[in-house]
């Protein structure tokens, strides 16, 4: 299964592998697994104003700007600003 997603960043590969493993174990239903894999396979291009969340969904916020090195500066709903690689965020 990992060879099918070799072009994905490592953090997204782990997310896909986890979703598939949970489905195989019977913990996750098929529709939820497909939705997770679909979400993780989407493009990681964000622009200012886009709503984003972390891969685990523990933090949410809005993109403020794109840094020159390709990272994303985003403001948490709780107020602070963070910097992350685009592959570490999902659209909300």
C-alpha positions in Angstrom: 0.0 0.0 0.0 2.8 2.4 0.8 4.2 2.1 -2.7 0.9 3.5 -4.1 1.4 6.7 -2.1 5.2 7.1 -2.5 4.9 10.6 -4.0 3.2 11.9 -0.9 5.1 13.7 1.8 6.0 11.3 4.7 3.5 12.8 7.1 0.6 12.3 4.6 1.9 8.7 3.8 1.5 7.9 7.6 -2.0 9.4 7.6 -3.1 7.3 4.6 -1.5 4.2 6.1 -3.2 4.8 9.4 -6.6 5.2 7.8 -6.3 2.1 5.7 -5.0 0.1 8.8 -8.0 1.3 10.9 -10.3 0.2 8.1 -8.8 -3.2 7.8 -8.9 -3.6 11.6 -12.7 -2.8 11.5 -12.3 0.4 13.6 -13.1 2.7 10.7 -15.9 2.3 8.1 -15.2 2.4 4.4 -16.8 5.8 3.8 -14.7 7.5 6.5 -11.5 5.8 5.2 -12.2 6.9 1.6 -12.8 10.5 2.8 -9.6 10.6 4.8 -7.5 9.2 1.9 -9.2 11.7 -0.5 -8.6 14.6 1.8 -4.9 13.7 2.2 -4.4 13.3 -1.5 -5.6 16.9 -2.3 -3.3 19.6 -3.4 -1.5 21.5 -0.6 -1.6 25.0 -2.2 -3.1 27.5 0.2 -3.6 31.3 -0.2 -4.3 34.0 2.4 -7.8 33.7 3.8 -8.1 29.9 3.4 -9.3 28.0 6.5 -6.9 25.2 7.5 -6.5 22.6 10.2 -3.7 20.3 11.3 -3.7 16.8 10.0 -5.1 15.5 13.3 -7.5 18.4 13.5 -6.2 19.6 16.9 -5.7 23.2 15.7 -7.6 25.3 13.3 -7.1 28.7 11.8 -6.7 30.9 8.8 -3.8 31.4 6.4 -2.2 34.8 6.8 0.5 34.6 4.1 2.9 32.3 2.3 6.6 32.6 3.3 9.3 32.8 0.6 10.6 29.3 1.6 7.2 27.7 0.8 5.9 27.5 4.4 2.5 28.8 5.4 2.1 31.4 8.1 -1.4 30.9 9.7 -3.3 32.3 12.6 -4.9 30.0 15.1 -8.5 30.6 16.0 -7.2 31.0 19.6 -5.0 33.9 18.6 -1.4 32.8 18.0 0.5 32.5 14.7 2.2 29.4 13.5 4.4 28.4 10.6 3.9 25.0 8.9 4.8 23.2 5.7 1.7 23.0 3.4 1.7 19.2 3.5 1.2 19.4 7.3 -2.1 21.2 6.9 -5.5 20.3 5.5 -8.2 22.6 4.1 -11.1 23.0 6.5 
